[in-house]
Amino acid sequence: MAVALGVGLGYAAPIALADADDSTSSSPRQSSAGSRDARTGASGSANRSQRGSKSRAAAEAASPQARGSAPAAAAAPDRDETIPVPVTAPVEAAAGVHSSGPSRVPAAIAGPSSDTVSAAASMPVGTGTGIAAVAAPIVNTTSPAAIVSSPSAAAVGANPIADLIRTFIGDGTADNPNGGILFGNGYSYTAFDDTYCTAAAACNGGNGGLIGNGGNGYNGGAGGAAGWFGNGGAGGNAITAGGAGGNGGRGGILFGNGGDGGDGAAALGMASGGAGGRGGMAGMLTTLGSMRLPTSLYGNGGNGGAGGNSVMGTAGAGGSGGMAAIIGAGGTGGNGGDITGMGGGTAGNGGRGGMAGWLTGDGGDGGDGGNVNGVNGGTAGNGGNGAMGMLLFSPGGNGGDGGSFGEGVTVGSVTGGTGGNGGTGAWLFGGSGGAGGNGGAGLRMGNGGDGGRGGNGVGMTNGGTGGNGGEAGSMNAIGGAGGRGGIGGVMGNGGDGGVGGASESGSGGNGGDGGDSIFIGNAGNGGNAGEGVGPADGGNGGNATPIVGNGGNGGNGAGVGGCGGTGGMGGMLFSEMGTSGSPSCGGGMMGGGMHGMAASQP
C-alpha cells in the first residue's frame, strides 16, 4: 500500500504483496495448478514458495526488459531466508489500483534515467517484517504528462548567484520594480495586471540604480527616481475619471533630467477634471545656510502634465514645471484642461514654469490656459507664469497665453483668459525678463483677456515685453488690455507695453505701459490701444533713471475719445524725453518728460 501510493517509507509484508499481485494478475501462468491449490486452501511454506516462483516467472514473461536484466529464476527461498529482489524495469502504478503489468513487488528501481522516476529500495523477503525504502513516488510511465526527467529537473530551486547579481545589476520587473543597486533602470508599468498594478491604486514606476533611469508610472502613479546618473521616470496619465496625473520622477542626484508629469483625466458632468502632474526636479535639494541648493550638476526640470477636461465643471490645471539643476533649463508648465461637450464650465489654468539652473539656464515657460469648446461656451483658462532666471545667461520664462474658444461653441459666449506674467531675468547678465503671455480672444458677449506683464530685469538685463490683449467678442464686448513692460535692471532697458485687443462693436483694450529703467538704461514704450468703436487709451511711456536714459514714448489711443499715452521722463545726462502718443489729451510737458522741459529753455 505504501509503495502504490508513493509514500516515502513504509512497512509492508513481502509475502502479502506477492499474494496480492497474484490475486490480480492476468498472466496465463496464474491460471495453473498452483493457483488452483491456493484457491482450495493449500498452505505451508512449499505452497508459498511455489507462488513466489510463479510470480517472478510471470514478471519475466510479461516484461522483456525484466528478462534481459534480471537473473534467471532460482529455487524458491526458504520461509526464514531473506534476500533482496532487484527489479530494473519501470513500475506502473495508480493510486489504489493494481494494473495488469509486471509484478509490483517492492524493488530497487534503477536510475536515474530521462524517462523514469529515480528511486532506491531494498526489501527483505520471507520474514514478513521487511522495510521498503522508496525515494520517489511511482508514476504511470505510459502517460507523457506523468514522466519526470530527473530529481534535479523536477525540483528547480532559486539560483542564489543570479539573485545576488540581480541585487546589484539588473532592470526592474513587475514583481521587483526597482533596478539594481549599482546598475539598472526602474520598471515601467504599462497596463493593469491584477497583481502588482491594479485599478484600485496608482502604480508608481520603479527607482533606478546608482546608474539608471526611473521607470514610468501608470494610472496616475509617480515616475520613479533616478540614482546618481539618469533621468527620472514620467508620471502616469490618469485613467479614472477626474483623476490627477502622476508627478514626474526626480533626475539623477549628480546628472540627469527630471521626468515629465502625467496628464489629468477628463471629468464627467459637473465634476472637475484632474490636475496635471508636476514635472520632476533635476537632482535633490541640499540646505546651505538659509539657502536650498540643488545637488545635480546638470539636468533640466521635467515638464508639467496637462489638466483634464471638464464639461460643466472646472477643468484641471496644468502641472508646474520642474526645477533645473545647477546648469539646466526649468521645465515648462502644463496646459490647462478644456471645456467640452455641452459646455458652461471654466477651463483650467496653465501651470507655472520651473526655475532655471542656479548657475545658468532658461527659466521655464508657463503653460497655456485651457480653451472652451463646449456648445454653451464658458470661461477660458489663464496662462501660467514664467519662471525667473538665475545667475548668468539665464533669461526668465515667458508667460503662457490665455485660453480662447473653439469651433464647438455654437450657442454661448466665451471670455478669453488672461496671459501669464514673464519671469525675471538673470541676476548678473545675459538674460532678459520673460515676455508676458497674450490674452485669449473672447466670443460673442465675452471680453478678450488681458496680456500678462513682462518680467523685470535684475542685473545688467532688460525687462520683458508685456503681452498683447485678446480680441473681444462681436456683441459690444471689450478687448483685453496690453500688459505692462518689465522694469529694466541696474544696467538695462525697460520693456515695452503690450498692445490692447481690438473690439468689433465695443471698445478696444488699452495699451500697456512701458517699463522704467532704474539706473542706466532706456525706459520702455507704451503700447497702442486696440482698435474699436469706443474709446481706448494708449499706454504711457516708461520713465528713465535720473542719471542716464531716454524716456519711453506713449502709445496711441483709439476709438472715439481715446487718448495717446504720456511720454516718459528722461535722464539728466545725455538723455532724451519720451514723446506722447496721439491724439494728445494734454498729458506731459512740452510733449514729453521733465528733461524735455529743461532742454527747451533758452
LINMOGI-V77053 format. One record per residue. RES is the residue in three letters. BURIAL is # if it has 24 or more other ideal C-beta (glycine too) atoms within 12 Angstrom, else .. Layout:
((RES/BURIAL) (RES/BURIAL))
//
This chain:
((MET/.) (ALA/#) (VAL/#) (ALA/#) (LEU/.) (GLY/#) (VAL/.) (GLY/.) (LEU/.) (GLY/.) (TYR/.) (ALA/#) (ALA/#) (PRO/#) (ILE/#) (ALA/#) (LEU/#) (ALA/#) (ASP/#) (ALA/.) (ASP/#) (ASP/#) (SER/.) (THR/.) (SER/#) (SER/.) (SER/#) (PRO/.) (ARG/#) (GLN/#) (SER/.) (SER/.) (ALA/.) (GLY/#) (SER/#) (ARG/.) (ASP/.) (ALA/#) (ARG/.) (THR/.) (GLY/.) (ALA/.) (SER/.) (GLY/.) (SER/.) (ALA/.) (ASN/#) (ARG/#) (SER/#) (GLN/#) (ARG/#) (GLY/#) (SER/#) (LYS/#) (SER/#) (ARG/#) (ALA/#) (ALA/#) (ALA/#) (GLU/#) (ALA/.) (ALA/#) (SER/#) (PRO/.) (GLN/.) (ALA/#) (ARG/.) (GLY/.) (SER/.) (ALA/#) (PRO/.) (ALA/.) (ALA/.) (ALA/.) (ALA/.) (ALA/#) (PRO/#) (ASP/.) (ARG/.) (ASP/.) (GLU/.) (THR/.) (ILE/.) (PRO/#) (VAL/#) (PRO/.) (VAL/#) (THR/#) (ALA/#) (PRO/#) (VAL/#) (GLU/#) (ALA/#) (ALA/.) (ALA/.) (GLY/.) (VAL/.) (HIS/#) (SER/#) (SER/.) (GLY/#) (PRO/#) (SER/#) (ARG/#) (VAL/#) (PRO/#) (ALA/#) (ALA/#) (ILE/#) (ALA/.) (GLY/#) (PRO/.) (SER/.) (SER/.) (ASP/.) (THR/#) (VAL/#) (SER/#) (ALA/#) (ALA/#) (ALA/#) (SER/#) (MET/#) (PRO/#) (VAL/#) (GLY/#) (THR/.) (GLY/.) (THR/.) (GLY/#) (ILE/#) (ALA/#) (ALA/#) (VAL/#) (ALA/.) (ALA/#) (PRO/#) (ILE/#) (VAL/#) (ASN/#) (THR/#) (THR/.) (SER/.) (PRO/.) (ALA/.) (ALA/.) (ILE/.) (VAL/#) (SER/.) (SER/.) (PRO/.) (SER/.) (ALA/.) (ALA/.) (ALA/.) (VAL/.) (GLY/.) (ALA/.) (ASN/.) (PRO/.) (ILE/.) (ALA/.) (ASP/.) (LEU/.) (ILE/.) (ARG/#) (THR/.) (PHE/.) (ILE/.) (GLY/#) (ASP/#) (GLY/#) (THR/.) (ALA/#) (ASP/.) (ASN/.) (PRO/#) (ASN/#) (GLY/#) (GLY/#) (ILE/.) (LEU/.) (PHE/#) (GLY/#) (ASN/#) (GLY/#) (TYR/#) (SER/#) (TYR/#) (THR/.) (ALA/.) (PHE/.) (ASP/.) (ASP/.) (THR/.) (TYR/.) (CYS/#) (THR/.) (ALA/.) (ALA/.) (ALA/.) (ALA/#) (CYS/#) (ASN/#) (GLY/#) (GLY/#) (ASN/#) (GLY/#) (GLY/#) (LEU/#) (ILE/#) (GLY/#) (ASN/#) (GLY/#) (GLY/#) (ASN/#) (GLY/#) (TYR/#) (ASN/#) (GLY/#) (GLY/#) (ALA/#) (GLY/#) (GLY/#) (ALA/#) (ALA/#) (GLY/#) (TRP/#) (PHE/#) (GLY/#) (ASN/#) (GLY/#) (GLY/#) (ALA/#) (GLY/#) (GLY/#) (ASN/#) (ALA/#) (ILE/#) (THR/#) (ALA/.) (GLY/#) (GLY/#) (ALA/#) (GLY/#) (GLY/#) (ASN/#) (GLY/#) (GLY/#) (ARG/#) (GLY/#) (GLY/#) (ILE/#) (LEU/#) (PHE/#) (GLY/#) (ASN/#) (GLY/#) (GLY/#) (ASP/#) (GLY/#) (GLY/#) (ASP/#) (GLY/#) (ALA/#) (ALA/#) (ALA/#) (LEU/.) (GLY/.) (MET/.) (ALA/#) (SER/#) (GLY/#) (GLY/#) (ALA/#) (GLY/#) (GLY/#) (ARG/#) (GLY/#) (GLY/#) (MET/#) (ALA/#) (GLY/#) (MET/#) (LEU/.) (THR/.) (THR/.) (LEU/.) (GLY/.) (SER/.) (MET/.) (ARG/.) (LEU/#) (PRO/#) (THR/#) (SER/#) (LEU/#) (TYR/#) (GLY/#) (ASN/#) (GLY/#) (GLY/#) (ASN/#) (GLY/#) (GLY/#) (ALA/#) (GLY/#) (GLY/#) (ASN/#) (SER/#) (VAL/#) (MET/#) (GLY/#) (THR/#) (ALA/#) (GLY/#) (ALA/#) (GLY/#) (GLY/#) (SER/#) (GLY/#) (GLY/#) (MET/#) (ALA/#) (ALA/#) (ILE/#) (ILE/#) (GLY/#) (ALA/#) (GLY/#) (GLY/#) (THR/#) (GLY/#) (GLY/#) (ASN/#) (GLY/#) (GLY/#) (ASP/#) (ILE/#) (THR/#) (GLY/#) (MET/#) (GLY/#) (GLY/#) (GLY/#) (THR/#) (ALA/#) (GLY/#) (ASN/#) (GLY/#) (GLY/#) (ARG/#) (GLY/#) (GLY/#) (MET/#) (ALA/#) (GLY/#) (TRP/#) (LEU/#) (THR/#) (GLY/#) (ASP/#) (GLY/#) (GLY/#) (ASP/#) (GLY/#) (GLY/#) (ASP/#) (GLY/#) (GLY/#) (ASN/#) (VAL/#) (ASN/#) (GLY/#) (VAL/#) (ASN/#) (GLY/#) (GLY/#) (THR/#) (ALA/#) (GLY/#) (ASN/#) (GLY/#) (GLY/#) (ASN/#) (GLY/#) (ALA/#) (MET/#) (GLY/#) (MET/#) (LEU/#) (LEU/#) (PHE/#) (SER/#) (PRO/#) (GLY/#) (GLY/#) (ASN/#) (GLY/#) (GLY/#) (ASP/#) (GLY/#) (GLY/#) (SER/#) (PHE/#) (GLY/#) (GLU/.) (GLY/#) (VAL/#) (THR/.) (VAL/.) (GLY/#) (SER/#) (VAL/#) (THR/#) (GLY/#) (GLY/#) (THR/#) (GLY/#) (GLY/#) (ASN/#) (GLY/#) (GLY/#) (THR/#) (GLY/#) (ALA/#) (TRP/#) (LEU/.) (PHE/#) (GLY/#) (GLY/#) (SER/#) (GLY/#) (GLY/#) (ALA/#) (GLY/#) (GLY/#) (ASN/#) (GLY/#) (GLY/#) (ALA/#) (GLY/#) (LEU/#) (ARG/#) (MET/#) (GLY/#) (ASN/#) (GLY/#) (GLY/#) (ASP/#) (GLY/#) (GLY/#) (ARG/#) (GLY/#) (GLY/#) (ASN/#) (GLY/#) (VAL/#) (GLY/#) (MET/#) (THR/#) (ASN/#) (GLY/#) (GLY/#) (THR/#) (GLY/#) (GLY/#) (ASN/#) (GLY/#) (GLY/#) (GLU/#) (ALA/#) (GLY/#) (SER/#) (MET/.) (ASN/.) (ALA/#) (ILE/#) (GLY/#) (GLY/#) (ALA/#) (GLY/#) (GLY/#) (ARG/#) (GLY/#) (GLY/#) (ILE/#) (GLY/#) (GLY/#) (VAL/#) (MET/#) (GLY/#) (ASN/#) (GLY/#) (GLY/#) (ASP/#) (GLY/#) (GLY/#) (VAL/#) (GLY/#) (GLY/#) (ALA/#) (SER/#) (GLU/#) (SER/.) (GLY/#) (SER/#) (GLY/#) (GLY/#) (ASN/#) (GLY/#) (GLY/#) (ASP/#) (GLY/#) (GLY/#) (ASP/#) (SER/#) (ILE/#) (PHE/#) (ILE/#) (GLY/#) (ASN/#) (ALA/#) (GLY/#) (ASN/#) (GLY/#) (GLY/#) (ASN/#) (ALA/#) (GLY/#) (GLU/#) (GLY/#) (VAL/#) (GLY/#) (PRO/#) (ALA/#) (ASP/#) (GLY/#) (GLY/#) (ASN/#) (GLY/#) (GLY/#) (ASN/#) (ALA/#) (THR/#) (PRO/.) (ILE/.) (VAL/#) (GLY/#) (ASN/#) (GLY/#) (GLY/#) (ASN/#) (GLY/#) (GLY/#) (ASN/#) (GLY/#) (ALA/#) (GLY/#) (VAL/.) (GLY/.) (GLY/#) (CYS/#) (GLY/#) (GLY/#) (THR/#) (GLY/#) (GLY/#) (MET/#) (GLY/#) (GLY/#) (MET/.) (LEU/.) (PHE/.) (SER/#) (GLU/#) (MET/#) (GLY/#) (THR/#) (SER/#) (GLY/#) (SER/#) (PRO/#) (SER/#) (CYS/.) (GLY/.) (GLY/#) (GLY/#) (MET/#) (MET/#) (GLY/#) (GLY/#) (GLY/#) (MET/#) (HIS/#) (GLY/#) (MET/.) (ALA/.) (ALA/.) (SER/.) (GLN/.) (PRO/.))
//
